């Protein structure tokens, strides 16, 4: 089992790496936006939101799943 500190570090780095294409989308020239739009909207942004939510409220989800599997 992965320790909590290692798991937080992994999710933090995934979150940071997924935010890089979003910065590229925001600060890219207007002509290049159509090329960035689809992957940013449907892959990078949702994955970044999920990792952020997991870092924020993952302990609650783990507790709910652990209690249900014990029953």
N, C-alpha and C positions, 0 to 999 in steps of 0.2 A: 504494500500500500504506500502511496506517495504521501509524504508529510504535508501538513497544511501550508507550511511556509514555501515549500517547493511548488505546490499547486498554485498558490497565489502568485508566485514569481512567473510561472509559465503563463497563466492567464493575463498577467500584467503585460508581458512581452507580446503576446498575441494581440492584445488590445492596442498596444502602441504601434505594432507593425501594420495592423489593419487600418489605422488612422492615416498612414502615409498616403495611400491613394486618394483619400478624401481631401487632404490638403492639396494634392495635385489637381483634383477636380475643381476646387474652389479657386485656386490661383492660376489655373491654366488660361491661355488665351481663348477668347470666345469661339474661335473657329475650331478648336480641338475639343470642345465640350461634348459633341455627339459621340465621340469615341470613348470618353470616360463615363458617360451618363449611365448606361445599362449596367456595367459591372459595379459601379459605385452604388447605385440605388438598390440593386437586388442581391449583391454578394457582400461587399465590404461594409456598408453601413449596417445592415441587419446583424452581421457577424460581430461587429464592434459593439453594437447595442447589447447583444446577448452576453458577450464576455464581460461587459460593464455591469450588467444586471447580476451575472453570476458572482462577480467580485463583491458586489454590494449586498445581495440577498441570497447567496449560495448556501449559506449556513442554514437558512430556513428550509430551502428545498431539500437539502441533505437530511435534515431532521425529519421532514415529512416522509421522505422515501424510506428512511431507515425505520421509522415507526410502523409504516405499512408493511414492510417486508418482515418485520418481527412478529406481526399478528398472523 
